[in-house]
Amino acid sequence: MSLFSPRAATRKKPSTSPLRQRVGAEVAARLDANPAAERAAIQGAQVYYHPDFLDAATCDRLIAMIDAHRRPSTLLSDRNDQGFRTSDSCDMDRWSPDVQPIDEGIAALLGIDPLHGETMQGQRYAPGQQFRAHHDYFHESESYWQRMLQEGGQRTWTAMIYLNDVAEGGATWFPQAGIKVAPRRGMMLAWNNMKPDGSPNELTIHEGMPVVEGVKYIVTKWFREERWIK
């Protein structure tokens, strides 16, 4: 599943959701109780770090998959904004013996039914490549929204895992939340795209900053409020 441009600003008040409220609270409580997870010291958004979620050998296997199957990244948007997302991506086979344990391990860490998870996506950023500031949640004013409602609805949590260290650049920047995360091999960064009332959280706008030196590899897993796999 590709992402989208943040320029699609919602013109009406975004909907709230008791279901999203519950998912946000339950996942946050689960991560707060996990000694391996650390909550970022920011107000207004639920963001967590989990160092060493994947070991080096597993990271290397995923990097090899991304290199073997990568294609130019795309956007889910009504606007054609050239240069907005310049990385390469690949969709991981969730039933592959090399992928399924990771895929289900992410869901288990968060306490979310794996069937709510989208296909895990790998991304590769060469020097100069970036993903400009965007939200992972869907904008209800965009033409794709009705289709998203049929495919599991709104996105709730995002889990991103860095597969390698990067010599320079490539940080994940949340400009409105005020945090910038440098790539670190094996570390998971997870956040709730919703506010406590279940409406989209604008503070989760984030940017994959340009790589200056080296190549950056990550995998990303998005979860929906309803089942993505029927």
C-alpha positions, -999 to 999 in steps of 0.1 A, spaced: 0 0 0 15 33 -10 13 65 10 0 99 1 7 137 0 -2 158 30 -15 186 7 -49 170 7 -60 190 38 -94 178 51 -119 206 47 -144 192 72 -137 182 108 -122 147 108 -143 120 123 -137 106 158 -140 69 166 -146 49 198 -128 20 181 -97 40 173 -98 54 208 -98 19 222 -70 7 199 -49 37 207 -53 32 245 -47 -5 245 -16 -4 223 -1 25 244 -8 6 276 9 -25 262 40 -6 251 42 13 284 43 -20 303 70 -34 280 105 -27 295 121 -30 261 100 -1 247 105 36 256 80 63 251 93 95 235 91 126 258 67 146 237 32 160 244 2 153 221 13 121 204 21 85 213 55 77 199 77 48 211 112 34 205 122 -3 207 159 -7 202 172 -41 188 138 -53 177 156 -72 149 190 -87 149 217 -79 123 213 -111 104 175 -105 100 181 -70 89 206 -82 63 180 -107 49 154 -79 46 179 -56 29 186 -83 3 149 -87 -4 144 -50 -9 174 -48 -33 161 -77 -53 125 -65 -56 126 -27 -54 106 -4 -76 101 34 -76 79 44 -46 44 58 -53 19 81 -35 -17 76 -27 -30 111 -36 -52 131 -59 -22 153 -67 8 144 -88 37 160 -69 70 150 -86 99 147 -62 78 143 -31 88 107 -26 119 96 -44 128 63 -27 124 28 -40 99 4 -23 90 -33 -24 60 -52 -9 71 -81 13 54 -115 10 38 -118 44 36 -156 42 73 -160 33 92 -179 60 116 -150 62 89 -124 66 60 -140 85 77 -142 119 87 -105 116 53 -95 104 35 -113 132 61 -102 157 53 -66 151 16 -73 155 23 -92 187 44 -64 202 16 -39 196 -12 -63 205 -30 -59 172 -47 -87 153 -23 -94 124 -53 -94 100 -55 -56 106 -20 -51 92 -13 -41 57 15 -58 37 48 -49 52 67 -26 28 105 -22 24 120 11 14 155 21 1 169 56 1 200 63 -19 219 96 -15 196 125 -22 164 105 -19 137 115 5 101 114 15 89 149 22 66 157 52 34 136 51 9 118 73 3 81 73 -34 84 81 -59 88 52 -75 122 44 -113 118 43 -117 145 16 -96 126 -9 -112 105 -37 -95 73 -24 -113 75 10 -143 55 0 -121 27 -12 -101 28 20 -133 23 40 -138 -9 21 -102 -20 28 -101 -18 65 -108 19 71 -85 44 87 -49 37 97 -42 35 134 -6 26 143 26 27 122 56 6 130 89 14 112 121 -6 116 155 7 106 176 -20 89 210 -3 89 229 27 103 233 55 78 266 75 76 249 109 73 213 120 68 181 99 65 166 109 99 129 105 105 117 140 115 84 149 132 86 187 128 54 195 148 61 170 175 97 182 178 116 149 175 142 137 150 152 100 149 185 89 133 185 55 117 198 27 140 200 -9 128 173 -30 143 154 -3 161 116 0 158 99 34 159 61 31 165 34 57 167 -3 62 169 -16 82 139 -47 91 159 -55 114 188 -70 101 220 -105 108 206 -98 87 175 -94 115 151 -63 120 129 -34 135 148 -17 163 128 14 161 151 23 128 134 33 145 102 68 132 95 95 133 69 121 109 57 150 134 54 174 132 25 202 107 28 236 125 25 260 96 26 253 59 25 220 40 17 191 38 41 169 7 44 137 4 64 105 -17 66 72 -2 75 40 -18 87 7 0 89 -24 -12 108 -61 -4 100 -90 1 124 -108 -29 108 -95 -60 92 -73 -54 61 -73 -91 52 -109 -103 50 
